[in-house]
Amino acid sequence: MKFAGFGHVTLTVSNYDECLAFYDRLMTHIGMRRYFESPFAVGWYADEYMFVIGHAAPAGDRFSQQRSG
């Protein structure tokens, strides 16, 4: 089977503001455009590919899919 890329990637980040600044520059540089922004996450797209970063869950959560680490 030939690998043709990825459909979407979501990263949960603990230093959201710093990561947002980095990924916004990177995604713009490689031709991706923002397609949504909320208080909890930002996403970019190009063709059928999506990349999203989101806030990590607060420390001490019993369980969260959004916990980093």
C-alpha positions in Angstrom: 0.0 0.0 0.0 1.3 3.5 -0.9 1.4 6.1 1.9 -0.2 9.3 0.6 0.1 11.4 3.8 -2.1 12.1 6.7 -5.7 13.4 7.1 -5.3 15.3 10.3 -3.0 15.7 13.3 -4.0 17.2 16.7 -1.4 18.1 19.3 -2.3 18.9 22.9 0.2 21.5 24.2 1.0 22.8 27.7 2.4 26.2 26.6 -0.4 27.2 24.3 0.6 30.8 23.5 4.2 29.9 22.7 3.1 27.0 20.5 0.5 29.0 18.8 3.0 31.6 17.8 5.4 28.9 16.5 2.9 26.8 14.6 1.1 29.8 13.1 4.4 30.9 11.5 5.2 27.4 10.4 1.8 26.5 9.0 1.7 29.8 7.1 5.2 29.2 5.7 4.3 25.8 4.4 1.0 27.1 2.8 -1.6 26.0 5.4 -4.4 28.5 6.3 -6.3 28.9 9.5 -9.7 27.4 9.3 -10.9 27.8 12.9 -10.0 29.4 16.2 -11.7 28.9 19.5 -10.7 29.6 23.1 -9.4 26.0 23.3 -7.8 25.3 19.9 -6.6 26.6 16.6 -6.6 24.6 13.3 -5.0 25.1 9.9 -5.7 23.3 6.6 -4.4 22.8 3.1 -6.3 20.6 0.6 -7.6 17.6 2.7 -4.9 18.0 5.4 -5.6 19.5 8.8 -3.4 20.4 11.7 -4.8 21.4 15.1 -3.2 22.5 18.4 -5.3 22.6 21.6 -4.9 23.5 25.3 -3.8 20.8 27.6 -6.1 19.8 30.4 -5.3 21.3 33.8 -3.0 19.4 36.1 -4.7 17.2 38.6 -7.5 16.1 36.2 -8.5 12.5 37.0 -8.4 11.6 33.3 -8.5 13.7 30.2 -7.8 12.9 26.6 -6.3 16.4 26.4 -3.8 15.9 29.2 -0.2 16.4 27.9 2.6 14.0 28.7 
